[in-house]
């Protein structure tokens, strides 16, 4: 069982719907990330949170809205999406100790999103 | 030009073969290099990690980094059907939070047939 859990595993939503993706990490990490994996394209970093603060938004459209209430939970709120937003959305976490020692990024299993 | 180039394959080899997977990159600031393995319907899992240039070996897997050529490789010896997966190269410029800020290649689909 992965230390990073994502729900739901699959989601089908209409373009006018509002939905949320949830990520929870049980590893005690302080940094969390959202990545998008589209067919035939590399994983793309979307957002970075460090100690609950957003430190990076990689030019993501505002129809994607992240939320990080604490270091263990990360959400991605979705509204008025387009069919081209259909993809696998992956959450990851890592530990930044600030002392030069870092851990690898651990990924969840992803949410397969289909926008119809 | 993509920052990281990786041949998507697919690559099909017989069991026992030596597999060579490669990526090239353009950003000279990259200094952390990783290989992730992704099975179907799963998230990526870290396979190998290398800092700067050099080789690293772990069992049947060897990772090589040549920063002068901006070229990284992953070799799999005695490949097994269980190695069938998508292999993703990933790179990062800094440590800290940047350790999770990865730039990925497209991934190479590998099938090892018995």
Interface residues (C-beta under 8 A of the other chain):
Chain A: X2 X4 X6 X31 X33 X40 X41 X42 X43 X44 X45 X48 X50 X55 X56 X90 X92 X93 X94 X96 X98 X100 X102 X103 X104 X105 X106 X107 X108 X109 X110
Chain B: X2 X4 X6 X8 X34 X36 X41 X42 X43 X44 X45 X46 X49 X88 X90 X95 X96 X97 X99 X100 X101 X102 X103 X104 X105 X106 X107
